[in-house]
Amino acid sequence: MTAPLRFCLGLHLHQPVGNFDSVFANHLAEVYQPLLRHLMEGEAWPVAIHVSGPLLDWLERHASGWVEELGAHVDAGHVELLVAGYDEPILAVLSREDRIEQVSRFRERLRRRFGVDATGLWLTERVWEPGLPEDLAAAGVRFVLVDDRHFLVTGIPRHQLHAPWTTESGGHTVTVLAIDQRLRYLVPFREPQELADHLRTERAAGHQLAILGDDGEKFGGWPGTAKWVYTDGWMDRFTGTMRELRDRGEVTFSRFDDAITAVPSAGLAYLPSASYQEMEGWALSPPAARALHALEAAQGPAVMASQTGALIRGGHWRHFLAKYPESNRLHKVMLATSRLCRERGDPPAARRHIGRAQCNDAYWHGVFGGLYLPFLRAALWSELAAAERILRAEQPLCLEHGDLDADGHAEVRITSSRWDVVVAPARGGGIEVVLDLVHGRNWADVMTRHEEGYHPADDQGSIDAAEENEPEAHDDQPGGMPSIHDLEGALTERPPIDQEVRAWLVDRIVAPDVTHDDFVAGTVPVLRSWATTPLELHHTDLSDGTATIALVGDGLAKTITFGEDGTLTVAWRWSAPPDGWTEGAWFTTELSAPVLPEIVVTGAERWEYEIVTMAKSEQGFDRTVQGTAVVLRWPAAAGEARVTIRCVVPV
């Protein structure tokens, strides 16, 4: 073969909505500035770069010089800009209108700011679904980067992936390009000579194209990489090696848009719902994740790296919405708010807030997902509150009935110009959302202490995070550094796990000997729980600026009254079973909140405790205080109780 191998390098630079200014600033200094400078000075171009909308917005406000520098390299032809959904949403879980709007808005932003018509798409978290091509084409996208795994699980062999492929839906086509997983593991964790050997092997096999697309944060933002990449000289060795390959006529850097024109299409491919391998494992339930890990371990690294191994796979991204009710609530309120926005003329300010509320990080959990980070969830709820405040201006208190969260059971929604409150009769009348539109706070936004696959289990143990989903780890080989997956450890003790999903007003009858420590440990001796009991909606009423919801069922009558001023009054009546209560039993209701509201109650004992989660992140395991739980308890023999709660923002 005489023609050089085309090497397409795509870098995804991103920060989520709601991240701290200090994180943006640190990544600018430690990643984005040195990365761009070294690539350009080392003549490692052309290179494709995607800067996410939230990051670009921040850079324009705080580091316009870096944006100007990027623009100069775009003008010189050294940088090809890639688009995505502007606010880094998972496109597959948006409405079609929102997908097209997100991508089109980003293309327009790049056109106005940099004078380019960007038609290549960085697919957020590489979450692909078969219906995307029609909407991507409608938004002006010509090609999209996905993982090679998306092709392998379809049965297309790896050796056929060094070329563009075409896919379609509804007769609308886009080009799909397969990112080489081996390159993702080599760069920047192995010496550049190993990369050169790999590229030479691909060229010798007659391939015309090699594609690497990955997070730019790997080049200084991941643990240990700043020293390895810059201080220890990996980047200088990389650019030097690539120049040598170019000068020898073996490899040349290429733009993606040039490559899809110069390299003939390999044909038609239909890709299934997929993401990268690690993500598919994270989406599984804990038992399924452990089973998948055991299956992969039994097959061994050689099989898992083969075409056969690619057919052993986990779940898909949408399952995060079923796995985590906190994610689903956020997602479904976002969808409902987006529909409301379009119904009311789609005012640009409201649409902008909704777009920011679609940022993906707070919707899922894995090494990189931010669902367990309270400040990321709070930022998205605040954006939704701002959008609803515009859309519901001057709206009086209203009651809505419908299956908001798509679980097959109707919720009751109380809305006004100041509030969006969701009551779930199917879950014992628990209140799942208390969104304060004025102050931008969801008073019920607290993460449940979920069981995770990496938590030690009584009978199976935990998934060893150092082995999970990394068939080609290199931490035990000389001449490189461990990747982020190799740096993970394993928990040795099982953290407290909640028996039921958190909300406001989770009602139970508990044993006489229950203690405060039982609630802290998640080991409450429950005699009866209404947390998942469907209650009948007896009646609703709107009068004098208040909304009343009366629920009955399984020995419990529960009346919730909510006022426009944010005052919530709850009254309970419960009846004993035929054989009576256990002597000394207690009726309890539990309320979980990021910041406690004012609670007025008489005749009840009150306990409080911090809600602490232990979750995996790129730094290892994070102990995070999610909020505070308040437990109110009355003797079960009393048969009734009453409490008043006021959502008052501290001055």
C-alpha angles and dihedrals in degrees: 000000000000104000116086120249112257110235114197114194118192123183125195114206114188149153125183129245108268098027117138121268088234091060091051091048094047092050091048091055098038103034120009100044098044093039095055093041095050094046093050097041090046091051091237092152160172090045129169116231131188116194109190118236096247090050093045090050090052093046092051089055100040109019108026089153091066090050090050090050090051090049092052090055090048089053090049091053093245095114128048111199120222126203132214135164101314096239096037098255125168094255094204093066097049126088114264091251092052094048092053092044093050094051096039092050091053092048090051091048091053091045092053097040102038104016095238133125100223113199102166119092131213102210109221110246084347088269104167130184125179095243096059100089095072093054094041090052090049088055092053099258116151101178139013134197118232134164121273085238089072088064097038094056087054090057098253106139121241095242090064095056099082093092139058117274130200126227133173148188125193088003092297115122137206131176116247122205122199118227110219108239091203090060090051089057095044098049117100099345099070133051112276090242089070088054090050091051091050093049091048090051091052091049092048089054089060098255119149101196139047120183130198119178121166147131114301088214087077085076098071107332101077118080112287096357099108091063094041097046101040113011095041091042104244092138093051090049090048096052091043092051092048092050089052091051090048094048090051090052092240102113134013131189111243138189114240093234090054092047096054088053098043099041115063118240116261090218139255122341131176111204123203127225103293148143133182117310097255092050092053089056094047091053093062126095113258095259091047092046090053091047092050091049091051091049092050091047091050092052093050132220095286094056093041090054091051133083089261091053091055088064090063102082144152133229134300135258099260090065089074086073090058095038094053118039088192090063093044093052091052092046096048095046087050092052092047092049091049091052090048090050093055091046090055098051099277098262107209096232093054092044090053092053091048091051091054090048088060094065105131106222099081092050100067145032131227134104090307103025118106105207092116092052108095095201093057093050091045091053092056093046088051090054091050090049090052091050093048091047088061095042097045098041110154092359112149122225110294137181121220128187124202146102097282097168096042095236096128094259127096121242129202114234124198112200137173141141087287108032147041110188125174121201119189113208090181089061098052094278093297115167108232103176129033102171114183104205093191097053098027096236134130102212091197097050101122128136119236116233093250125190111248131197091246092056113099110258125209095240107021110030123225132299107265099239091204089066102033115124095334107115093167104042113160105189092114094053125086123244102046147049131257118265122237091267092055090054094060119104133201130253114243097194129049110241122221112288123201118235092212138026114270124248139130117293103016102175127207145157107228135190121274093247096053113138138197088250090058090063092046091050096042091239100116111161097232119194095179131000129192092188092109099021115119109232122199116246098238097182145324130213140187118200140136094003095307134106120212126198119186118195131183137179147112094024096313132106114189126181120191121192119186124189130205088243090063097258114144121194121189127188125186134192119182133180129215122246118254092269092048131237124307104263110265095014119153135223108219136182121194128205123190121195139161088228119017119246121219109278122197115189138150130203095020136107115231128212127180132191139167117258104226125183129194109210138165121250139160088276094055119259122353125207104208130183104221097184141286131300122212118200118194118191136190129178107273089227090066091075096203143051141175136199138177121211125190123195098216119164110223114245 
